[in-house]
Amino acid sequence: MSEKRGSDRHEQEVGAGESREQLVLLEKRGRVAVVTLNRPSRYNAFDEVTLEVMAKRFVSVSRDPAIRAMVLTGTGNAFCTGGDLKSVTRPGNETAGDRFYAYASVFHQCVEELRTMPKPVIGAINGPAAGGGLSLVLACDLRVMARSTFLQQSYTSNGLSIDGGGTFSLPRLVGLARALEIALLDERISSARALELGLVTRLADDEKVMDDSLSLALKLAAGPTETFARVKRLLVESFDTPLERQLEKERQQLAESADSAVGREGLAAFVEKRQPRFDAL
Protein backbone atom coordinates (compact mmCIF):
# COMPACT_ATOMS: atom_id res chain seq x y z
CA MET A 1 0.00 0.00 0.00
CA SER A 2 1.36 3.40 -0.94
CA GLU A 3 2.16 6.08 1.60
CA LYS A 4 -0.29 8.45 -0.11
CA ARG A 5 -3.21 6.01 0.16
CA GLY A 6 -2.33 5.33 3.78
CA SER A 7 -2.21 9.04 4.53
CA ASP A 8 -5.56 9.72 2.84
CA ARG A 9 -7.25 6.93 4.73
CA HIS A 10 -5.79 8.04 8.03
CA GLU A 11 -6.97 11.62 7.51
CA GLN A 12 -10.48 10.32 6.96
CA GLU A 13 -10.31 8.28 10.15
CA VAL A 14 -8.83 10.76 12.61
CA GLY A 15 -9.28 14.16 11.03
CA ALA A 16 -7.77 15.88 8.05
CA GLY A 17 -5.97 18.41 10.23
CA GLU A 18 -3.77 15.82 11.90
CA SER A 19 -0.42 15.28 10.24
CA ARG A 20 1.50 12.04 10.08
CA GLU A 21 4.27 13.42 12.26
CA GLN A 22 1.86 14.14 15.13
CA LEU A 23 0.88 10.49 15.43
CA VAL A 24 4.11 9.67 17.27
CA LEU A 25 5.83 12.59 18.98
CA LEU A 26 9.56 12.88 19.60
CA GLU A 27 10.89 15.24 22.26
CA LYS A 28 14.47 15.57 23.44
CA ARG A 29 15.08 16.32 27.10
CA GLY A 30 18.79 16.73 27.42
CA ARG A 31 20.30 13.39 26.39
CA VAL A 32 17.01 11.52 26.77
CA ALA A 33 14.48 11.09 23.95
CA VAL A 34 10.79 10.84 24.85
CA VAL A 35 8.71 9.07 22.19
CA THR A 36 4.96 9.43 22.71
CA LEU A 37 2.20 7.53 20.91
CA ASN A 38 -0.35 10.23 20.16
CA ARG A 39 -3.76 8.90 19.15
CA PRO A 40 -5.62 9.43 22.44
CA SER A 41 -9.05 9.22 20.81
CA ARG A 42 -8.17 5.63 19.85
CA TYR A 43 -6.32 4.89 23.11
CA ASN A 44 -3.10 5.10 21.08
CA ALA A 45 -4.00 2.08 18.96
CA PHE A 46 -1.85 2.00 15.85
CA ASP A 47 -2.75 1.72 12.19
CA GLU A 48 -0.39 1.33 9.25
CA VAL A 49 0.53 5.01 9.07
CA THR A 50 1.16 5.25 12.82
CA LEU A 51 3.45 2.23 12.65
CA GLU A 52 5.44 3.81 9.82
CA VAL A 53 5.97 6.98 11.88
CA MET A 54 6.81 4.93 14.97
CA ALA A 55 9.49 2.99 13.11
CA LYS A 56 10.91 6.27 11.81
CA ARG A 57 11.09 7.68 15.36
CA PHE A 58 12.84 4.61 16.73
CA VAL A 59 15.43 4.61 13.95
CA SER A 60 16.07 8.32 14.52
CA VAL A 61 16.66 7.81 18.25
CA SER A 62 18.82 4.75 17.68
CA ARG A 63 21.09 6.59 15.24
CA ASP A 64 21.36 9.87 17.17
CA PRO A 65 24.69 9.86 19.06
CA ALA A 66 23.49 12.71 21.28
CA ILE A 67 20.72 10.53 22.73
CA ARG A 68 21.80 8.11 25.45
CA ALA A 69 18.43 6.77 26.66
CA MET A 70 14.81 6.67 25.51
CA VAL A 71 11.40 6.74 27.20
CA LEU A 72 8.35 5.34 25.38
CA THR A 73 4.86 6.36 26.58
CA GLY A 74 1.36 7.28 25.42
CA THR A 75 -0.81 10.38 25.40
CA GLY A 76 -3.95 10.51 27.53
CA ASN A 77 -5.37 7.62 29.51
CA ALA A 78 -3.68 4.73 27.72
CA PHE A 79 -0.20 3.54 26.86
CA CYS A 80 -1.30 1.61 23.77
CA THR A 81 -4.17 -0.78 23.08
CA GLY A 82 -2.44 -2.42 20.12
CA GLY A 83 -3.59 -2.58 16.54
CA ASP A 84 -6.56 -0.50 15.41
CA LEU A 85 -8.99 -3.30 14.53
CA LYS A 86 -11.35 -0.86 12.82
CA SER A 87 -8.70 -0.11 10.22
CA VAL A 88 -8.05 -3.83 9.76
CA THR A 89 -11.72 -4.75 9.25
CA ARG A 90 -12.70 -1.85 6.99
CA PRO A 91 -14.40 -2.77 3.68
CA GLY A 92 -12.13 -3.36 0.71
CA ASN A 93 -10.55 -5.92 -1.55
CA GLU A 94 -7.94 -6.99 1.02
CA THR A 95 -8.77 -9.55 3.69
CA ALA A 96 -8.14 -8.90 7.38
CA GLY A 97 -5.30 -11.42 7.10
CA ASP A 98 -3.72 -9.44 4.27
CA ARG A 99 -3.83 -6.27 6.35
CA PHE A 100 -2.50 -7.92 9.49
CA TYR A 101 0.35 -9.41 7.45
CA ALA A 102 1.27 -5.96 6.12
CA TYR A 103 0.88 -4.28 9.53
CA ALA A 104 3.00 -6.93 11.25
CA SER A 105 5.88 -6.33 8.86
CA VAL A 106 6.19 -2.72 10.05
CA PHE A 107 5.25 -3.48 13.65
CA HIS A 108 7.96 -6.09 13.87
CA GLN A 109 10.48 -3.57 12.58
CA CYS A 110 9.47 -1.33 15.50
CA VAL A 111 9.94 -4.18 17.98
CA GLU A 112 13.31 -5.12 16.51
CA GLU A 113 14.48 -1.50 16.72
CA LEU A 114 13.65 -1.46 20.44
CA ARG A 115 15.31 -4.81 21.04
CA THR A 116 18.51 -3.89 19.24
CA MET A 117 18.70 -0.18 20.12
CA PRO A 118 22.23 0.47 21.44
CA LYS A 119 20.93 2.46 24.41
CA PRO A 120 18.48 1.76 27.25
CA VAL A 121 14.74 1.97 26.51
CA ILE A 122 12.23 2.58 29.31
CA GLY A 123 8.51 1.96 28.90
CA ALA A 124 6.47 4.49 30.91
CA ILE A 125 3.17 2.62 31.21
CA ASN A 126 0.81 5.51 31.97
CA GLY A 127 -2.34 3.52 31.16
CA PRO A 128 -3.54 0.17 29.80
CA ALA A 129 -1.11 -1.71 27.56
CA ALA A 130 -2.98 -4.40 25.65
CA GLY A 131 -2.48 -6.49 22.52
CA GLY A 132 0.35 -5.02 20.48
CA GLY A 133 0.75 -2.41 23.23
CA LEU A 134 1.80 -5.18 25.61
CA SER A 135 4.25 -6.48 23.01
CA LEU A 136 5.77 -2.97 22.76
CA VAL A 137 6.06 -2.78 26.54
CA LEU A 138 7.81 -6.14 26.72
CA ALA A 139 10.30 -5.05 24.05
CA CYS A 140 11.51 -2.23 26.31
CA ASP A 141 14.50 -2.84 28.58
CA LEU A 142 12.90 -1.45 31.75
CA ARG A 143 9.22 -0.79 32.49
CA VAL A 144 7.70 1.69 34.96
CA MET A 145 3.97 1.08 35.48
CA ALA A 146 1.22 3.23 36.96
CA ARG A 147 -0.29 1.54 40.00
CA SER A 148 -3.90 1.95 38.84
CA THR A 149 -3.52 0.49 35.36
CA PHE A 150 -3.29 -2.99 33.87
CA LEU A 151 -1.73 -5.15 31.16
CA GLN A 152 -3.68 -7.55 28.97
CA GLN A 153 -2.64 -9.93 26.23
CA SER A 154 -5.98 -9.45 24.33
CA TYR A 155 -5.10 -11.28 21.11
CA THR A 156 -6.54 -14.72 21.85
CA SER A 157 -9.86 -13.38 23.15
CA ASN A 158 -10.33 -11.91 19.67
CA GLY A 159 -9.38 -15.18 17.98
CA LEU A 160 -5.97 -13.87 16.99
CA SER A 161 -2.46 -15.25 17.40
CA ILE A 162 0.08 -13.13 19.29
CA ASP A 163 2.65 -11.03 17.40
CA GLY A 164 5.12 -8.24 18.13
CA GLY A 165 7.52 -10.61 19.84
CA GLY A 166 5.03 -11.40 22.59
CA THR A 167 5.64 -15.14 22.26
CA PHE A 168 9.38 -14.45 22.49
CA SER A 169 9.24 -12.14 25.50
CA LEU A 170 6.59 -13.73 27.70
CA PRO A 171 8.19 -17.15 28.31
CA ARG A 172 11.59 -15.54 28.85
CA LEU A 173 10.22 -13.13 31.45
CA VAL A 174 7.72 -15.34 33.30
CA GLY A 175 8.46 -18.93 32.22
CA LEU A 176 6.50 -21.19 29.90
CA ALA A 177 3.73 -22.12 32.36
CA ARG A 178 2.90 -18.50 33.19
CA ALA A 179 3.18 -17.49 29.54
CA LEU A 180 0.62 -20.16 28.65
CA GLU A 181 -1.64 -18.95 31.45
CA ILE A 182 -1.47 -15.38 30.11
CA ALA A 183 -2.05 -16.56 26.54
CA LEU A 184 -4.92 -18.94 27.23
CA LEU A 185 -6.87 -17.16 29.98
CA ASP A 186 -6.24 -13.59 28.79
CA GLU A 187 -7.00 -12.07 32.17
CA ARG A 188 -6.21 -8.49 33.07
CA ILE A 189 -2.91 -8.25 34.91
CA SER A 190 -2.88 -5.64 37.67
CA SER A 191 0.20 -3.56 38.33
CA ALA A 192 0.93 -5.49 41.53
CA ARG A 193 0.66 -8.80 39.71
CA ALA A 194 2.77 -7.51 36.80
CA LEU A 195 5.53 -6.59 39.24
CA GLU A 196 5.25 -9.97 40.97
CA LEU A 197 5.54 -11.80 37.64
CA GLY A 198 8.50 -9.70 36.50
CA LEU A 199 6.62 -8.12 33.59
CA VAL A 200 7.49 -4.65 34.87
CA THR A 201 10.52 -3.24 36.64
CA ARG A 202 8.87 -0.95 39.16
CA LEU A 203 5.57 0.73 40.02
CA ALA A 204 4.84 4.43 40.42
CA ASP A 205 1.90 6.55 41.52
CA ASP A 206 -0.12 7.50 38.46
CA GLU A 207 0.96 11.12 38.47
CA LYS A 208 4.63 10.18 38.87
CA VAL A 209 5.03 7.59 36.09
CA MET A 210 6.71 10.01 33.68
CA ASP A 211 8.77 11.70 36.39
CA ASP A 212 10.07 8.36 37.64
CA SER A 213 10.71 7.12 34.10
CA LEU A 214 12.60 10.27 33.17
CA SER A 215 14.61 10.13 36.37
CA LEU A 216 15.60 6.56 35.54
CA ALA A 217 16.41 7.51 31.93
CA LEU A 218 18.56 10.46 33.02
CA LYS A 219 20.47 8.21 35.41
CA LEU A 220 21.12 5.74 32.61
CA ALA A 221 22.03 8.54 30.20
CA ALA A 222 24.83 9.53 32.56
CA GLY A 223 26.18 5.99 32.53
CA PRO A 224 28.39 4.04 30.11
CA THR A 225 26.06 3.89 27.10
CA GLU A 226 28.54 1.94 25.00
CA THR A 227 28.86 -0.69 27.72
CA PHE A 228 25.09 -0.88 28.12
CA ALA A 229 24.82 -1.57 24.38
CA ARG A 230 27.39 -4.38 24.59
CA VAL A 231 25.68 -6.07 27.55
CA LYS A 232 22.18 -5.59 26.12
CA ARG A 233 23.26 -7.28 22.89
CA LEU A 234 24.90 -10.16 24.77
CA LEU A 235 21.81 -10.73 26.90
CA VAL A 236 19.38 -10.63 23.98
CA GLU A 237 21.52 -12.97 21.86
CA SER A 238 22.20 -15.38 24.73
CA PHE A 239 18.92 -17.25 24.21
CA ASP A 240 20.08 -18.42 20.79
CA THR A 241 23.77 -18.97 21.60
CA PRO A 242 25.39 -22.11 23.02
CA LEU A 243 27.36 -21.57 26.24
CA GLU A 244 30.74 -22.11 24.57
CA ARG A 245 30.01 -19.45 21.96
CA GLN A 246 28.51 -17.09 24.55
CA LEU A 247 31.62 -17.31 26.70
CA GLU A 248 33.79 -16.42 23.72
CA LYS A 249 31.55 -13.46 22.84
CA GLU A 250 31.77 -12.28 26.46
CA ARG A 251 35.57 -12.53 26.37
CA GLN A 252 35.74 -10.48 23.17
CA GLN A 253 33.35 -7.81 24.43
CA LEU A 254 35.14 -7.54 27.76
CA ALA A 255 38.50 -6.99 26.07
CA GLU A 256 37.09 -4.47 23.60
CA SER A 257 35.28 -2.56 26.34
CA ALA A 258 38.43 -2.39 28.48
CA ASP A 259 40.29 -0.73 25.61
CA SER A 260 37.46 1.70 24.79
CA ALA A 261 37.30 5.27 26.09
CA VAL A 262 34.46 4.24 28.40
CA GLY A 263 36.45 1.33 29.78
CA ARG A 264 39.58 3.40 30.27
CA GLU A 265 37.59 6.01 32.20
CA GLY A 266 35.95 3.35 34.37
CA LEU A 267 39.26 1.71 35.20
CA ALA A 268 40.96 5.04 35.89
CA ALA A 269 38.12 6.10 38.20
CA PHE A 270 38.41 2.82 40.12
CA VAL A 271 42.17 3.24 40.59
CA GLU A 272 41.80 6.90 41.53
CA LYS A 273 38.88 6.15 43.90
CA ARG A 274 36.47 8.57 42.25
CA GLN A 275 33.18 8.42 40.38
CA PRO A 276 33.60 7.80 36.65
CA ARG A 277 32.50 10.59 34.28
CA PHE A 278 30.92 8.62 31.47
CA ASP A 279 28.56 11.39 30.35
CA ALA A 280 31.53 13.49 29.24
CA LEU A 281 32.58 10.88 26.68
N, C-alpha and C positions, 0 to 999 in steps of 0.2 A: 504494500500500500504506500502511495506516495506521501510525502510530508505535507503537500498542499491539501490533499483530500483529508488527511488526518486533522490538519488545522481547521479546515472548514467545518468538519463534523464536530470538533471540540467546541468551536465558537457557538454552534447551534445548541450544544448541550449545556454550556455553563455561562454563556453570555458573550456577545461579540466584542465587548470592551476588554475582555481579559486576554492578555497576551500569553504566548507560550512560556516566556521567561518567568512569569509570575506564578506558574504552577509549582515550581520548586525554587525556593529562594536561597540565595547564598550570601551570607554576611561574614565579614572577617572581623574578628575581635582580637586584635593583637596577632598572635601566631596561632590562633585557633579559628577554624572555619565552622560556622553554624549553617547546616543545610536543613531547610524547613519545608516539609511537604505542605502545600498551600491550596488545598481544595476543601475548606471547612464545610461547605454546604453538602459535600459528599463524604464527610468524615475522612477526608484525605485518601479516599480510594483512588486508585490510579487506572487511567486508560492508556492507550498506546502512546498518545502525545506526551502525557505526564511521564511515562517511563523513559521516553527519549530524552526529555529534559533532565530527568534524574540521573541517567547514565552520563550525560554531559557534565553535570555538576560533580559527580564523583570522580570522573577523569580529571577535571580541572583541579580539584583539591589534591588528588594523588600526585599530579605532576608539578604542583606549585612548591618550590623549595622553601618559600617563606612560611608555609603552613606546616605546623608540627603536630597537630592533633585536630580531630574533627568531632563535632556533635551533630547527631541526626535526631530531629524531632518533628512534631506536627503542629499545625495551627489549630486553634480552637479546642474543642473538647475531645479530640481523638488523636492518637498517634498515626495510625493508618489501619483501615479496615480491609486492606487487600485490593484485589482487582474489582473494578467497577463492572458488576455483572449486567447492568443495564446496557452498557456499551457492547458487551459480548453477545447479548441476546437480541440486539436490534434487528429489524427486518433487513434482508439483503440476500445476495447470492451465496455468501460465505456461510458455512456452518459455524456453530459455536466452537466446535473442535478446531476448525481452521483459525479462528480468531485467537483462541487460547494458545495454539501452537505459535502464532506470530508474536503474541504478547510475551509468552514465556522466553522467547529468544532474547528480547530486550531486557526483560526482568532478570534473567539469569546473568546477563552482562552486569547489571547493577550489583547483584549479589557477589559475583566474582570480584568486582572492583573493591567492594568492602572487605572481602576475605583476603585479598592480596595487597591492599593499600599499605605502603611502607611507612605507616604512622598509625598511632592508636585511634580507634573509632569508638565513640561512646553513644549509645542509644539513650536518649532522654525520653522515657515513656510517659508522656504527659496525660495520656488517655488510652482507651482500649486499643490493643494491637491484635488484630485478628486476621486469619487467612494469610495472604501474602505479607500483611503487616507484621505478623508474628515471624515469618521467615526473614524479613528485613531485620527485625530486632535480634534474632539469633545469629545473624551474620556480623553483628557488631562485636567488638572485642570486650567491652564492658557495657553494662546496662543498669541505668538508674530508673527506678519505677515509682510512680506516684502511689501512695498507700491506698487510695480509694478506687483504683482502676483494676483492670483485669486483662488477662491474655486468653485467647481462644484459638484453637486450631482451625475450626470452621469448614474446612474443605469437605470432609467426609459427610457431614450433615447435609451438604448440598449435592451429594453424589459425585464428588470430584476427588481425584487423586491429589496428593500434596506436591507442590513444586517449590521453587525458590530456595532449594537446599534444605528444606525442612526435614526431609528424611535423612539427610546427612548430619544435621546439627542435633536433632532431638536425641537420638540414641547415644551420641557422644557426650552430651551434657547430662542426661538423666538415666542412661542405661536402656537396654532394649525393652525390658518389661514395662517401665514407665512410659517409654515412647509409644509402645503399643496401646497402653491405657489412654494416653492423650489422643492418639489417632482414632481409636475405636469408639470411645465414649464421648469424645468432643465436649467435655465439660468446661465451663468457665474456670479459669485458674486465678484465684485471688492473688494479690501482691504478696501476702504472707506465705501462701503455698508456693508461689513462684520462687521466692527467696529460699524456701526450704528445699525445693527441688534442684536449685542451682541454675534456674533459667534466667535469673537476674543477679546482678552483683550486689546491689544495695537498694534500700527503700528510702524515700524522702517524702516529707509532707507535700501535699499537692502544689502549694504555692512556692515550694523550694526546689522542685525537680530541675528546672533550668539552672538555677543558681548552683546547686550541688553538682550538676553535670559540667557546668562551665568551670567550676573550681577544680574538679577532677581533671578536666582537659588542660587547664592552665598548668597544673602541677606536672602533667605528663609532657606538655610542650616545653617545659624547662629541663626535661630529662634528656637522656641520650637517644634521640630519635633513631639514629642509625642502628644502634644496638637493639632497640625495640623492634625495628624492621627485621633484623636478622633472627631474633628469637621468635617473633610472630611467624615468620616463614618456616622455621624449623618445627614449631609446634603444629602448624596446619598440615605440613607435609608428613609429619610423623606417622599419621594413621595409614599411610600407603607405603611406608618405608620399612624394610626389615631392620632389625636392631643393628646388625653389622654395618649396614650402609648409613644408618642414622648416626652411629658413633663417629664414623668417618666425616660425615657432614658437620657434626658438632666440632670435631677437631679442626677442620678447615676454617669454620666460622670463628672459632675462638682465636686462632692465630691471626686471621685477617683483622678481627676487631681489636686485638692488642696492638697491632701496628697502625691502626687508623688514628686520626686526630682525636676522636672521641675516646678511644682506648688509652691513648697516651695521656690525655687530660685526667682520666679516671685513675690511672696508675700513679701519676704525679701527685694528685690530691691525696691519695692514700698514704704515700710516702711522706708527704708534707703535713699530714694530719689536718687537712682542711676540706671544706665542701667542694666538690667539683663544680666547674662552671660550664656545663654543657650547652646552655642556651647562647653562649657567646660564639659557638662554633658554627 
